[in-house]
């Protein structure tokens, strides 16, 4: 259609493609059938996006033109005023008195430019993002496991996996389009689905097994799984020998935490062995829920473990992430088709922002701000003579620096 625009939904971590088209009365929004994330599907939030810019909403809630101190101005005036105030702040208090607080809803290009502007040309390291508050645990877990903050899975893995484990993820509510794709895969291929959650959530509607572990026991669960896999010969020792370090230490710590399936069940608040899985079929008949899960994890080479904010937003979130990844490393299930640990983010471009260094403790392309060689590489690429080594304030520290008056200007 003439005048239509392809864009991206700004809500959850799926990042669905949209087509916005003009109509006689305004605009209409629909899913982009060519977009790889959603293939034309939309959830209720995406389908209602136009409602946020209707005339009624604009009149009551939306800012239609720039304002300075409550007075409407044009864009050139607003841009000049912003530049002047930032420049005056820098001249009076130094570049580190300025900070940017950005968002996992920014496009990758915007993220990159904001990062380059403040670090390379204002000279302040203080840029962080609301992604910090939902994804920091995964960032740490990825760096521990892989040496860099990388996600080794993709959405297509959900559709070719034989087993999908959802832990700390109510996919049905929080990532509805992915849930639709998983439901379709289950109907087509018979994919086994395990939901690990203290509550019986909407995601359990398509689950073959629900493990209602007690809150905070995720590390014990996956440590118990790792110990059980090792004890029963289900680890891929050839893969471990080629690609993994620290295997023996990780297994020893897992055994010390949860030496057997009985102790794992106790720590997770699960009955053992009396609670028989009502979901179990011929390959789990007569087994308790926990043992059914362990057996399925061992049986299906193509296994994806999806984890989200129920894992990340925790005082032990990074340990939960690594406990999950360890089971995949031990069984050689990383970065293979239909087989990976898979972090699903809360916003559409949290990962894109991290790729281009939009965090206080990163530089673009996963360069390390504490590594002088990485800093020199980025400095030369940007043709910047003021990029300095060192990290900036992370989100909460940034807010505290604002409170005590150290940071004078925030964008």
N, C-alpha and C positions, 0 to 999 in steps of 0.2 A: 504494500500500500504506500502511496506517495506520502511523504512526510513522517513515516514511522521511524522510530529510533530504537536501536538495540542497546540495552543497558543491563545492569546487574541489581538484583534485589539486595537491599542494605541490611537485611535482618540477620538470619542465623548463619552458621558456618558452612552451609551447603553452597551459598553463592549462586543461586539460580539465575539463569539468563531470562531477561524480560524483553518483550516487544511492546513499546508504548506507541499507540496509534491515535491520530486525531479523529474525532467524531464530530457530528453536527453540534453536539452539546458540550464538547470539551475533549476529553481524552479517555482512552480505554487501555487497559493493560492485560497482557496475556503472556503465557509461557513461550519461550523461544524453543521451537522443536529441534533446532540445530545445536543447541547448547549442550555440552557434554555432561554438565552436572545434573540438569533436571529433565532434558529431552522433552520440553514442553509442559511438564507438570508444574503446578503451583500449589502451595498450601493456602489456607485462608488468609494468612497475614500478607503474603505476596499478592494475592488476588485483590486485596482491599487497599493496595498502596495508593491508588488514585484518590481514595477517600481522604487522605491526609493533605491533599492540595485542592480540595473543592473550595468554592467561594465562601461557604460558611466557615470552614476551618481557617481559611486565609484571613478573614475579617477578625476572627476571635483570637487566633493563636500564632499565626505566622508573621514573621518580619519580612515585608516585601521589598524594602529598600534599606540601605545602610543608615545607621544612626550614630551620631557622636554626641555623647552626653544628653541623650534623649531627643536630639533634634535630627530630622531627616536631612541627609545630604546625598550628593551623587557619588558614583563609584570612584572617579578620580580623586575627589576630595577625601573620601574615606581611606583610600590606599595611601595617599600622601601623608595623611595624619598618622596612620599606623606606622609608616616608615619613620616619620619625624619623631614620634614618641619612643620608638625602639632605639633610634639613634641617640636621642637625648639621654635615655636610661643607660645605654652602653658607655657613653662619654663620661657620665657622672659616676657610675658605679662599677663599670667594667663589664665585659661580655658575659661573665658567669652570673650576672644579676638577671639574665633573661633565660626563660625556659619555654619549651613547647610541650603541650600535653595533647597527644593526638589519639587516633581511634582506629580500631580494627575494622572500621567501615570505610576507611579511606582506600582509594585505588592505589595499586602498587606504585605507579608513577608519582602520585601525589606524596605518598609516604617517602619515596626516595628523595624528592626535591626538598621536602621539609627537613629531612635528616641532613642532606648536603648543605642546606642553607645555614642551619644553626651550628653544626659542627665545623663545617669547612669555611664558612664565610662570615658568620657572626663570631665564632670562636668559643661557643659555649657547648659543653657536653650534655647539657641538661635537656634531653628529650626522652620522654617515655610515653606510654600508651595505656589505655584502659585494657588492652590485651594482657598487660602485666598482671592485672587483678584476676584474670581467669586462666592464663596459660603459663605462668612462671614455673609451676611445678613440672609441666611437660618439657619446657625449655631445659631445665636442669637435668631431668631424666634423660632426655635425648643426648645432651652433651656428655653425661656420664657414660652412656651406653655406646654411642656412635662417634663421639669426639666432635660432633657438630649438631646443631639443632635442625634435624631433618626428619621428615615423616616418610617412612619407607613404603607406605601403602597408598592406594588410590580407591576411588569410589567403585571402579569396575571390579575390584577384588571382592566386594560384597556379593556380587552376582555370580561369581564362579567358585566361591568358597563352599566347602561341604559343611563347615561348622562356623557359626558366627557367635561370638560371646560379647554380650553387651554388659559392661560393668561401669557403674557410675554414669550411666547414660539412659535417659528416658527418651529414646529416639523418636517414639511416636508423637511426643509433644514438642520436643526441642529441635528436631531435624525431620519434619514430617515427610519431606520429599525422599530423603534417604530411606525412611521407614517404608514408604511406598515401593521403592526399588527392592528393598529386602523382602517385603511381603511377596512381590511378584517372583523373585528368585526362589523363594521357598515353595510357592505353588508350582513353579516350572521344574525345579530340580530336586525338591525335597530337602533343601538346606536345613540342617539342624540349627536351632537358635536357643541359646542359654541366656537368661537374664539374671544378673547378680545385683540384687537390690534389696535393702531391708523392707521396702514396700512392694506391694503387688501393683505395679504401675500399668499404664495403658500399653506399654511395650510388651507386657506379658500376654497380650491377646494373640500374638503370633509365636509365643515361646513354646518350645518342647520341654523346657525345664526352667523353673524359677528357683534360685537359691536365695532365700531370705536371710542372708548373713546379718549379724548384728552390726550396727554402725561402727566404722573404724577398724574392722577386722580384715580389710582387703589384703594388707601385707601378709597376714597370717595365712589367708586362703591361698595366695599365689606362692608363698614360701612352701606351704604344705604340698602344693601341686608339683613344684620343682623337686622337692625331696622325693616324692612318690614316683615321679618320672624317672629319676636317677636310680632309685632302688629297684625299679621294675624293668630296667633296660630299655626305656623308651626315648632316651636322649640320643642325638645324632653325634656320636663322638668323633667321627671323621670331619664333620662340619666344624665342630668345636676346635679340633686340632688345627684346622686351616684358618679359621676366622675369629676365634674367641679367645680372650685371655681372662684369667681370674675365675675360670669355671669351678675349680676345686674349692676355692674359698667361698664362692657364692653358695655352692651346694652344702658345704659344711655349716655355714650360717643358717641356711634354710632348715637343715636337719636339727640344728640346735634349737631353733624356734618351734618347729613343728615336725617332730621325728616320725610321726606316723599319721595315718588318716584319722584315727580316733582323737588324737590331740588337736589336729586341725579342726575337726568338727566341733570340739569343745570350745576352742578359742573363737570360732565363728558363730557360736550359739546355735549350731545345728544338731538335731538329734542323730545319734549314730549308735547302733545300726538299725534302730527300730523304725525310723521314718522311711518308708518305702516310697520311691518316686512314683507319683501317679502318672507321670509323663513317660516313664520308661517303657520301651518296646522290646523287641527280641534281643537287641544288643545291650539292654540295661535291665532286663527283667529281674525283679527280686532284689535289686541293689538300692541302697539308700541314695538320696539325691546327690550327696557329695561324691560318692563313689561312681555314680553314673556320669557326673561331670568329668571326673578324672579319666574314666575309661574313654569317653568320647574325645577328650582332648588328645589322648594317646592314639586313638584310632584314625582320626581324620588329619591327613597331611595338610590339606588345604583348610587352614584355620585362621580366621581373622578375629582378633580381640579389639573391639571398639571401646575406647574409654573417653570420658568427657568430664564435665565439671564436678560430678560426684566423686571423681578421683582427684582432680586438680585442686579443688577448693577445700583443702584440708591441711592441718598442721603437719601431716606426714605425707603430703601429696607426692613429693618427688620420690619418696621411698615406694609408694604405691606404683608409680609409673615404672620404676626400675624392677620391681617384683614382677610386673606383667611382662616387661621386655625380656627379663631373664629366662622366663619359660619359653619364649620364642627363640631366643639365641641358643638355648640348650637343645632345642629340637630342630634347629636349622630352618626355622620358619620366619625369615626376615627378607622382605623385598622380593619374594617370589610370587608369581601370579596366584591370587586367591589365598595368600598366606602371609600375614604380617600383623604386628601390633599397629594400631591405627588410632591416633589422636584425632578426635573430631572437635573442632573449635566452636566457640560460642558466637563468633562474628565472622562475616564472609571473608575477611582478608587479614586475620590475625597472623597467619603463616606468611602471607606476602609481605607484610610489614617487617617481620623478622628476617626475611630473605634480604631485604635492602637496608637492614641496620637500624630500623626505627625503634630501638630500645637504648636505654642509657648504658648498657653494658655490651653493646654490639656496634660494629661498623658494617658498612654495606658488604654483601656477598660473604657473610659469616666471618669477616675479618675481626681480629681481636684488638680492642682498643688498648689493651695492656701489653701488646707485642709491638715493639718499636719497628720491626720489619713490616708488619701489617699496616701500621700507621703510616709509614713512609710510602708504602705501595699506594694506599688510598690518597695520600697527600699529592703524590705525583700525578695520579689519574685525574684528580679533581683540579689540578693546578692551583692548589691552595697552600699558602705559606703560613696559615694560622691554625691548622688542625693540630691538636695536641694529644699526646697519649693520655690514657686514663679514662675512667668511667664517670658518667654523670649521676645525678640523683635519680633513683628509681621512684616510681609513682608516690608511694607513701612518704618517702624521704623528701620528695619534691614538695608535697603538701606541707610538711613540717617546716621546710625552708621558707615557704611562702608565709607561714604563720609567724615565724620569728623575724621576718622582714629581710632575710638574706636575698631572696629572689624578689625583684621589684616589678618585673613585667612578665606576664604569662600570655602566650597565645595558645 
